[in-house]
Amino acid sequence: MPRQVREKTPDARGGSPKGQREAAGIRPRALLLDTNVVLDVILARAPWDGEAVLLLEAIARGNVAGSVAAHAVTTIYYIVERAKGRTLATTAVSDLLQVVDVVPLDAADFQRALSLGLSDYEDAVQVAACLRAGADLLVTRNPRDFKGAPVTTRSAGEVMALLAGTTSK
């Protein structure tokens, strides 16, 4: 069974230009979740799943807005279906779509991703989605994959610390 999270509240949307709120010491309002963070929750991948579950719960409660890139939805479905079957994949994606927004991408976003110079094109598309959404942070457990990108990355645990008003390691 996928982990359950509650549906987000209607006022859970919002955003500001990348990193401005965090740089000012203000809690982030909008996040883009990297595919690995969502998969950690759905597939209960320890040790990362604990903090990722807490973050998705915070999104569901409306403490912060969360989104995923449109292309990530199909990737999540595919990986979960391969690992756990079609029923779980369908339930997991349906549950996810109750909690997060989907950032639509167009040809300009995919072109922008090509120009970013990241070694992995899928990661570059995540960055383009983060920029498109106006998210404050890109939440990932692989920040090195985004080195040199024009977005601020944080882990789920670091974001939870920011939301709590504390600093993290």
Rosetta silent file (secondary structure, phi, psi, omega in degrees, C-alpha in Angstrom):
SEQUENCE: MPRQVREKTPDARGGSPKGQREAAGIRPRALLLDTNVVLDVILARAPWDGEAVLLLEAIARGNVAGSVAAHAVTTIYYIVERAKGRTLATTAVSDLLQVVDVVPLDAADFQRALSLGLSDYEDAVQVAACLRAGADLLVTRNPRDFKGAPVTTRSAGEVMALLAGTTSK
SCORE:     score description
SCORE:     0.000 S_00000001
   1 L     0.000  138.211  175.266    0.000    0.000    0.000 S_00000001
   2 L   -72.402  154.987  175.920    1.277    3.499   -0.711 S_00000001
   3 L   -67.709  141.169 -177.958    1.639    5.804    2.214 S_00000001
   4 L   -93.003  138.795  170.798   -1.397    7.974    2.673 S_00000001
   5 L  -131.371  149.924 -177.996   -1.261   11.750    2.864 S_00000001
   6 L   -77.188  153.586  178.806   -4.189   14.070    3.327 S_00000001
   7 L   -63.963  143.921 -179.199   -5.519   16.256    0.551 S_00000001
   8 L   -72.195  156.592  177.246   -4.097   19.766    0.443 S_00000001
   9 L   -82.819  153.847 -177.376   -6.107   22.760    1.455 S_00000001
  10 L   -61.390  -25.228 -177.720   -7.189   25.219   -1.252 S_00000001
  11 L   -91.327   17.260 -175.825   -5.013   28.002    0.200 S_00000001
  12 L   -86.187   11.992 -178.796   -1.819   25.943   -0.020 S_00000001
  13 L   -96.555  159.513  177.872   -0.663   27.621   -3.206 S_00000001
  14 L   153.462  170.807  179.288    1.884   30.375   -3.534 S_00000001
  15 L   176.680  168.017  176.408    5.438   31.045   -4.558 S_00000001
  16 L  -153.802  165.819 -179.259    8.172   33.534   -5.022 S_00000001
  17 L   -55.520  147.222 -175.323   11.314   33.776   -7.083 S_00000001
  18 L   -43.758  123.385  169.871   13.915   31.128   -6.369 S_00000001
  19 L    74.027  -11.879 -175.644   15.638   31.399   -3.056 S_00000001
  20 H   -62.666  -44.330 -178.522   14.511   34.943   -2.192 S_00000001
  21 H   -67.193  -43.678 -179.142   12.354   33.880    0.737 S_00000001
  22 H   -65.335  -41.828 -179.088   14.941   31.449    2.081 S_00000001
  23 H   -61.785  -30.931  179.703   17.753   33.971    1.699 S_00000001
  24 L   -83.545    3.432  179.925   15.717   36.424    3.731 S_00000001
  25 L    77.580   20.261 -179.013   15.362   33.811    6.491 S_00000001
  26 L  -103.601  145.937  178.655   11.680   33.325    5.693 S_00000001
  27 L   -58.303  140.752  176.246    9.984   29.975    5.426 S_00000001
  28 L   -66.744  148.729  178.341    9.616   28.723    1.851 S_00000001
  29 L  -106.574  -26.892 -175.427    6.100   28.895    0.421 S_00000001
  30 E  -138.568  134.867 -176.981    6.455   26.774   -2.719 S_00000001
  31 E  -127.517  146.773  166.110    8.509   23.664   -3.443 S_00000001
  32 E  -108.453  125.801 -179.288    9.204   21.504   -6.460 S_00000001
  33 E   -92.109  125.526  173.970    9.700   17.886   -5.437 S_00000001
  34 L   -67.437  152.468 -178.433   12.299   15.893   -7.309 S_00000001
  35 H   -54.130  -39.136 -176.263   11.129   12.477   -8.467 S_00000001
  36 H   -64.035  -32.327  179.815   13.375   10.699   -5.961 S_00000001
  37 H   -66.795  -43.910  179.075   11.661   12.378   -2.989 S_00000001
  38 H   -66.121  -43.456  179.622    8.230   11.181   -4.121 S_00000001
  39 H   -65.283  -33.297  176.853    9.510    7.678   -4.846 S_00000001
  40 H   -58.880  -39.520  179.552   11.135    7.514   -1.406 S_00000001
  41 H   -70.551  -54.042 -173.809    7.675    7.966    0.114 S_00000001
  42 H   -62.679  -41.598 -176.349    5.740    5.637   -2.178 S_00000001
  43 L   -94.941    5.994  178.879    8.321    2.850   -2.127 S_00000001
  44 L    49.830   52.198 -177.243    9.240    3.386    1.565 S_00000001
  45 L   -86.061  102.505  178.137   12.925    3.710    0.672 S_00000001
  46 L   -75.945  147.722    6.340   14.871    3.959    3.917 S_00000001
  47 L   -93.938    6.964 -171.281   16.537    5.977    5.238 S_00000001
  48 L   -83.395  -20.109 -171.318   15.097    8.824    3.139 S_00000001
  49 H   -66.559  -33.047 -176.515   11.396    8.048    3.428 S_00000001
  50 H   -57.853  -52.482 -179.096   10.866    9.355    6.985 S_00000001
  51 H   -69.783  -34.322  179.279   11.661   12.995    6.257 S_00000001
  52 H   -66.762  -38.246  176.575    9.996   12.825    2.841 S_00000001
  53 H   -61.858  -46.158  179.226    6.761   11.549    4.435 S_00000001
  54 H   -59.046  -39.883  179.988    6.825   14.437    6.922 S_00000001
  55 H   -66.352  -45.121  178.796    7.299   16.893    4.066 S_00000001
  56 H   -64.212  -33.911  175.698    4.400   15.489    2.047 S_00000001
  57 H   -66.297  -39.110  177.081    2.243   15.642    5.159 S_00000001
  58 H   -63.840  -38.791  176.691    3.199   19.307    5.617 S_00000001
  59 H   -64.405  -45.396 -179.206    2.201   19.935    2.000 S_00000001
  60 H   -62.246  -34.195  178.499   -1.095   18.106    2.537 S_00000001
  61 H   -76.394  -11.519 -179.412   -1.810   20.242    5.622 S_00000001
  62 L    88.387   13.894  178.424   -1.213   23.398    3.587 S_00000001
  63 L   -70.519  -24.803  179.853    1.933   24.466    5.452 S_00000001
  64 L  -158.541  148.235  177.192    3.723   24.830    2.126 S_00000001
  65 E   -84.515  139.013  178.471    2.722   24.366   -1.518 S_00000001
  66 E  -124.834  147.178  177.122    4.236   21.410   -3.314 S_00000001
  67 E  -144.351  161.870  172.831    4.465   20.573   -6.967 S_00000001
  68 E  -129.828  153.267  176.857    5.989   18.026   -9.296 S_00000001
  69 E   -71.512  144.555 -177.492    7.019   18.428  -12.895 S_00000001
  70 H   -54.152  -42.882 -177.447    4.530   17.015  -15.409 S_00000001
  71 H   -66.996  -23.238 -178.678    7.066   14.581  -16.834 S_00000001
  72 H   -70.643  -27.659 -178.292    7.777   13.211  -13.351 S_00000001
  73 H   -61.558  -44.809  179.961    4.238   11.883  -12.963 S_00000001
  74 H   -69.260  -35.876  177.497    4.710    9.316  -15.725 S_00000001
  75 H   -63.995  -43.963  179.061    8.163    8.399  -14.415 S_00000001
  76 H   -60.903  -47.264  179.111    6.777    7.844  -10.922 S_00000001
  77 H   -57.550  -49.364 -177.324    3.973    5.662  -12.283 S_00000001
  78 H   -58.696  -47.735 -177.246    6.383    3.616  -14.390 S_00000001
  79 H   -67.297  -42.002  179.131    8.874    2.983  -11.569 S_00000001
  80 H   -67.278  -40.836  178.387    6.184    2.113   -9.021 S_00000001
  81 H   -60.663  -43.148  179.578    4.407   -0.179  -11.495 S_00000001
  82 H   -64.818  -38.137 -175.757    7.659   -2.028  -12.198 S_00000001
  83 H   -83.485  -36.837 -169.136    8.469   -2.358   -8.490 S_00000001
  84 H  -131.486   -4.332  178.367    5.020   -2.953   -6.960 S_00000001
  85 L   103.127  163.811 -174.871    2.442   -3.478   -9.701 S_00000001
  86 H   -65.181  -40.817 -177.437   -0.199   -1.531  -11.556 S_00000001
  87 H   -61.231  -47.773  179.353   -2.694   -1.255   -8.696 S_00000001
  88 H   -64.948  -39.985  179.741   -0.210    0.389   -6.353 S_00000001
  89 H   -61.458  -43.405  179.798    1.077    2.651   -9.134 S_00000001
  90 H   -64.245  -46.503  179.360   -2.436    3.834   -9.925 S_00000001
  91 H   -63.314  -44.040 -177.382   -3.288    4.432   -6.267 S_00000001
  92 H   -63.280  -45.257 -179.497    0.011    6.169   -5.565 S_00000001
  93 H   -68.129  -40.985  177.316   -0.251    8.570   -8.495 S_00000001
  94 H   -60.094  -45.186  177.547   -3.905    9.292   -7.724 S_00000001
  95 H   -62.321  -43.643 -179.883   -3.012   10.045   -4.083 S_00000001
  96 H   -58.970  -43.599 -177.477   -0.067   12.202   -5.144 S_00000001
  97 H   -68.967  -14.863  173.756   -2.262   14.275   -7.449 S_00000001
  98 H   -77.588  -19.844 -170.062   -4.569   15.000   -4.491 S_00000001
  99 H  -108.768  -36.204 -174.825   -1.655   16.612   -2.628 S_00000001
 100 L  -116.941  160.065  171.458    0.607   18.378   -5.132 S_00000001
 101 E   -88.141  157.994  176.549    0.207   20.580   -8.163 S_00000001
 102 E  -109.746  126.655  179.832    1.580   19.525  -11.533 S_00000001
 103 E   -86.860  113.703  178.111    3.844   22.001  -13.318 S_00000001
 104 L   -71.854  144.046  179.744    3.017   21.966  -17.037 S_00000001
 105 L  -123.668  146.491  177.240    5.993   22.080  -19.347 S_00000001
 106 L  -128.009 -174.781 -176.181    6.203   23.163  -22.948 S_00000001
 107 H   -57.468  -37.445 -179.839    8.835   23.222  -25.684 S_00000001
 108 H   -63.187  -37.225  178.245   10.447   26.359  -24.269 S_00000001
 109 H   -66.594  -41.176  179.341   10.998   24.619  -20.918 S_00000001
 110 H   -69.218  -33.979  173.937   12.636   21.629  -22.582 S_00000001
 111 H   -66.772  -43.212  178.221   14.831   23.995  -24.633 S_00000001
 112 H   -58.225  -43.644  179.123   15.742   25.884  -21.470 S_00000001
 113 H   -59.137  -39.726  178.391   16.739   22.584  -19.854 S_00000001
 114 H   -62.021  -32.875 -175.736   19.061   21.854  -22.789 S_00000001
 115 H   -84.388   -6.898 -175.565   20.814   25.186  -22.269 S_00000001
 116 L   -74.118  -22.170  177.517   21.446   24.697  -18.534 S_00000001
 117 L    77.796   16.167  176.221   24.544   22.565  -19.049 S_00000001
 118 L   -76.478  152.620 -177.123   23.691   19.945  -16.409 S_00000001
 119 L   -71.630  -23.626 -179.146   25.102   16.483  -17.000 S_00000001
 120 L  -116.430  120.999 -176.275   21.664   14.831  -16.715 S_00000001
 121 H   -64.704  -38.323  179.611   18.892   16.123  -18.951 S_00000001
 122 H   -61.454  -40.101  176.207   16.090   14.872  -16.677 S_00000001
 123 H   -63.892  -38.778  178.404   17.598   16.865  -13.797 S_00000001
 124 H   -64.002  -36.757  177.287   17.784   19.899  -16.084 S_00000001
 125 H   -67.553  -35.743  175.118   14.082   19.487  -16.878 S_00000001
 126 H   -60.562  -42.637  178.466   13.388   19.420  -13.121 S_00000001
 127 H   -62.438  -44.927  178.702   15.223   22.749  -12.849 S_00000001
 128 H   -60.136  -38.654  178.067   13.200   24.177  -15.738 S_00000001
 129 H   -66.706  -39.931  178.379   10.015   23.047  -13.973 S_00000001
 130 H   -61.761  -44.179  178.190   11.170   24.656  -10.720 S_00000001
 131 H   -65.880  -42.943  179.079   11.796   27.927  -12.542 S_00000001
 132 H   -59.502  -41.501 -177.207    8.469   27.685  -14.387 S_00000001
 133 H   -75.842  -17.937 -174.563    6.628   27.138  -11.094 S_00000001
 134 L    70.202   27.851 -178.257    8.429   29.981   -9.331 S_00000001
 135 L   -69.498  146.935  177.955    9.234   27.555   -6.521 S_00000001
 136 L   -72.118  -36.062 -175.767   11.454   28.729   -3.686 S_00000001
 137 E  -141.971  149.781  168.644   13.299   25.411   -3.487 S_00000001
 138 E  -102.014  117.805 -175.864   13.863   22.210   -5.425 S_00000001
 139 E   -93.447  120.293 -177.106   13.633   19.376   -2.900 S_00000001
 140 L  -148.937  160.107  170.899   15.975   16.490   -3.675 S_00000001
 141 L  -103.003    6.098  178.501   18.212   14.041   -1.923 S_00000001
 142 L  -125.505   67.167 -176.541   20.829   14.430   -4.649 S_00000001
 143 H   -61.829  -27.451  179.877   21.885   18.096   -4.559 S_00000001
 144 H   -62.467  -26.569  178.759   25.114   17.350   -6.424 S_00000001
 145 H   -65.232  -17.256 -174.923   23.023   16.505   -9.492 S_00000001
 146 H  -112.697   15.807 -179.810   21.991   20.163   -9.614 S_00000001
 147 L   -58.972  128.327 -179.368   25.401   21.789   -9.140 S_00000001
 148 L    88.108   -3.913 -179.577   25.548   24.995  -11.149 S_00000001
 149 L   -78.009  150.812 -178.765   21.781   25.139  -11.653 S_00000001
 150 L   -83.342   39.654  176.409   20.005   28.471  -11.128 S_00000001
 151 L  -136.733  159.754  176.223   17.833   27.065   -8.306 S_00000001
 152 L   -96.901  128.733  178.875   18.335   26.412   -4.615 S_00000001
 153 E  -107.070  148.512  174.552   18.176   22.758   -3.589 S_00000001
 154 E  -147.844  153.905  174.174   17.420   21.345   -0.159 S_00000001
 155 L   -79.411  166.623  177.169   16.707   17.902    1.245 S_00000001
 156 H   -58.942  -41.921  179.554   13.319   17.045    2.722 S_00000001
 157 H   -64.039  -40.111  177.959   14.848   17.246    6.212 S_00000001
 158 H   -65.253  -38.773  178.151   16.345   20.669    5.534 S_00000001
 159 H   -66.441  -40.959  178.305   12.999   21.942    4.294 S_00000001
 160 H   -60.913  -37.991  176.783   11.266   20.587    7.396 S_00000001
 161 H   -65.200  -40.858  177.093   13.786   22.495    9.517 S_00000001
 162 H   -62.701  -41.875  179.450   13.074   25.674    7.536 S_00000001
 163 H   -65.487  -31.199  178.835    9.345   25.175    7.996 S_00000001
 164 H   -82.746   -8.105  179.699    9.897   24.722   11.719 S_00000001
 165 L    82.781   19.628  177.713   11.967   27.912   11.814 S_00000001
 166 L  -117.603  170.373  176.244   15.202   26.144   12.725 S_00000001
 167 L  -100.648  151.935 -179.266   18.415   25.529   10.878 S_00000001
 168 L  -115.150  164.584 -178.954   19.537   22.125    9.689 S_00000001
 169 L   -53.383    0.000    0.000   22.994   20.616    9.255 S_00000001
